[in-house]
Amino acid sequence: MYGKILSCALVGIEGIPINVEADVNDGLPTFTMVGYLSSSVKEAGERVRTALKNSGYHLPPKRITINLSPGNIRKDGTSYDLPIAIAVLKAMGLFCDVDFSKLVMIGEVGLDGTIKPVPGVLPMVHSLYDRGIRQCIVPLQNKKEAMLVSGMHVIGASDLGQIVGLLQSEKCMQIDNDGSIVDYMDTEDASQIDFSDIKGQNVLKRGMEIAAVGFHNVLMTGASGAGKSMLAKRLPTILPGLSLEEQMEVTKIYSVAGLLTNSSMLIRKRPFRSPHHTISEHALVGGGLVPKPGEISLAHRGVLFLDELPEFRKNVLEVLRQPMEEHRVSIARVNATYVFPAEFMLIAAMNPCPCGFFPDRERCVCTPYQIKRYQSKISGPLLDRIDINFEVQQVQYQELFQNDCLNTSKEIRERVEEAREIQKMRYKEDKVMFNAQLTEAQIKKYINLGIDEHRLLEDAFEKQRLSARGMYRVLRLARTIADMDASDEIQKKHLVEALYFKNCEVKKDVF
């Protein structure tokens, strides 16, 4: 007897259909599994046999062969337990009249027959839906996650007996979603932090607002206690909201990483990730025997905050360079190449010296060599990928007690969203959402400078020895500043401010 059930494998955040085939035939009583399997999948044989026995389904003393195809894709994890168990039961003749061709099963099986949750259900179900599959059986704890795929008929099961009962009565073919995607959205918490908590630092606030509008990378350099970390943590409160498509992208990544909970399904807020400086390069970009997304992918469409930047190991910082340009991470393994999206805004903070008080020579005890060695931990190519680079000054005593009611997070977010709409309309025919994402060809298409502006940019290019990448970043920044002024053309004042925030020395006669 033969049975086949559809399941799914994950490669990165993409699901690939897997056919789980079972054959029960005469021969020595064995339970053999083939199909390029990892050790965790091979162990499914013992779990399934025991689970079926404890659920009241005794396997016949025959030769049972399980094949997971296609055979050139490595299978890993415990999500194949459920389809293996049902395929064996089908091969034993329990479901003669059930059509399994458009039904996918995903889940781990406990020894007592319970169905346990697995990571990555959302991207697997979404990928299969795109291939025409409209019904799925998943663990009960993963049901809300799977129901985020609109149009998919989802059944949440708690044990094998429940699934067998549904299949034999064919009720599963009639069950539809009992809710809408809105019912399973993560509710936004009322944040206890606000941009108005930042006292003084007007130039710094201006720079962060520009960064929020155009999704630009930022490096803040300043003494300890000046407010760098405080400001970075409040940046998400002024960022524009995620579109539904972006919410699904971010939620898929968190699903693969196993970070979704039953109480927070669809992620609606832009991620904010702040890893400790002891993090390894594999934890930052992703990796492992079966690669999982790292911190930069978990920060997709959001903020990656690196505090005390020079304290990170140099090899860790250097792995950021390629993802910052390509907006994705490719991890090659012998069996496959795993691709994770990494469209993030880098916000970094650092002290000017090891003790944190330079250039205050009354308090700074660092030698010139120590200062140079400390600052040189940040490579030139990495700095070249930073759009906004400014020094953070200490707050004056009088500023600490000022009430800045005009710069609350709500007020700033409204201005940010207005400028964001300008970008959205301009780039509606391109796959661009923010000015920071513009390619060189798109810069030439959308950015036209006048004679005076060309002369200013040329002067800065030669005197400041800007690289080609640095010049393009200045243009992207100037485009964002012009959008904030609702200006179609980039004017000289926009270029001057962009050069200032890029840390080019044209600033003293401007502000």
Secondary structure, DSSP 4 states (H G I P E B T S, - for coil): -EEEEEEEEEETTEEEEEEEEEEEESSS-EEEEESSB-HHHHTHHHHHHHHHHHTT-PPPSSEEEEEEE-TTS-B-SSTTHHHHHHHHHHHTTS-TT---TTEEE--EE-TTSBEE--TTHHHHHHHHHHTT--EEEEEGGGHHHHTTSTT-EEEEESBHHHHHHHHHHTGGGT---SS-GGGGBPPPP--S--GGGS-S-HHHHHHHHHHHHHT--EEEEE-TTSSHHHHHHHGGGGSPPPPHHHHHHHHHHHHHTT--BTTB-B--SPPEE---TT--HHHHHEETTTTEE-HHHHTTTSEEEESSGGGS-HHHHHTTHHHHHHSEEEEE-SS-EEEEE---EEEEEE-SSSSS-TT-TTT----HHHHHHHHTTS-HHHHHT-SEEEEEPPPPGGGGG---GGG-HHHHHHHHHHHHHHHHHHTTTTT--SGGG--HHHHHHH----HHHHHHHHHHHHHTT--HHHHHHHHHHHHHHHHHTT-SS--HHHHHHHHHHTT-S--TTT-
